[in-house]
Amino acid sequence: MKVSEAIATRKTIRAFKSDPVARNTIEEIIALAARAPSGGNLQPWKVYALLGPARDELVRRVADVRKVHPMGTTPEYHIYPPDLTEPYRTRRFRIGEAMYATINIPREDKLARLKFFSANWEFFGAPCGLIFTIDRQMQQGQWADLGMFMENIMLLAREHGLHTCPQEAWAMFHPQIREYLSVPENEMIFCGMGVGFADEVAPVNSLVTERAPAGEYLTVRELA
């Protein structure tokens, strides 16, 4: 698969088949993904891979907590800016509406929307769950490095016929993740990611998010 094809076909999958993913495939993807650019070669990323019963146990523990705290706790960082301005606020609104439209859940049906959203904490059925952390001393530059590492994982997954779902929602259950995986206190839990085979007939997976035309963000100059 060409890099351009991997980029074009990568999308967030919210319904996976139960077919297992081999451990050696996950290990190969993650090892190669570490070739991501890293300022000063700090390589600030950490990743915990959960397969089979290990993945199921995290899902079970979080499900127990959700009986009392359905949305977990406050993440250790702002997933989105507190006062999101335009055009970003509208973009976020549109993607939510487009996603729920694929599964026919109207805006007023809050309970149904919450039920679907809660599938985040089951990795949307993906047989492999990844948890990403970063050392607390790191700054914005190193968070960018972590993002590039994650992007490499998502593109390499496509090469193996797999799909992914990056999930910041897991940051809402950082105490449970930390306890279960014995994550050191110096590591901040950033997000999770489901990895597996997409359920191609699931309506939600028909969603392809829009992208702004290049003219909205690209400036080209040929002469000084």
C-alpha positions, 0 to 999 in steps of 0.5 A: 500500500502506498503512503498516499493510499494509507492516508486517504483510507485512514479514518476513525472506526467506531465498530470493529469485528471481533477477529483477533489481531496477532501480537507480533503484528502489533509489536511490528507496527509499534516498533516501526512507528517509533521512526516518527520524528522526535525533536532532540531524539527524546522519543517521549512516547510510551504505549501499553498494548492490551490484547485478549483478557488483558484488554477485557479486564480494563474494559470491565474495570471501567464499566464498574466505575461507570455505574457510579460515574458514567463519564469518569473523572476530569482528564489531566489536560484539556482535551479541547480548549475551554473557549473554542472559537470559530471555525473550530467550534462549528467543525466539532459540532458538525462532526458530532451531528454527522456521526449520529446521523449515520446511526439515526440518533437525533440530537434530542435523544441524549440517552441514546447518544450517551449509550453509543458514546460509552462504547468508547470504553469498550474500544468500540469492539476492537480486539486490541487496545492501546494506551498512550502516555507521556512524561509530565516534564514534556512540553508542546513540542514533545506532545507533537512527537507523540502525535506523529508516533500515533499517526505512524501507528494508524498508517501502518495499521492500514498497510496490514489491512487494519483500522484504528480509532484514536480515543481521547475519551480514555483520559477520563478514566486515568485513575483506573488505567493507572492502577490497572497498568501500574503506570508511574506517576510521572507519566500522564495518560493521554489517550487510547486507541482501538486497533482491529478489523473494521466492520464494513457493514456498520452504518457508523463506519460509512462516515468520512469526515470533511476537510477544509480546502487547502485555500483555507490553511495554505499560503504559498510564496514563490518570490521574496 
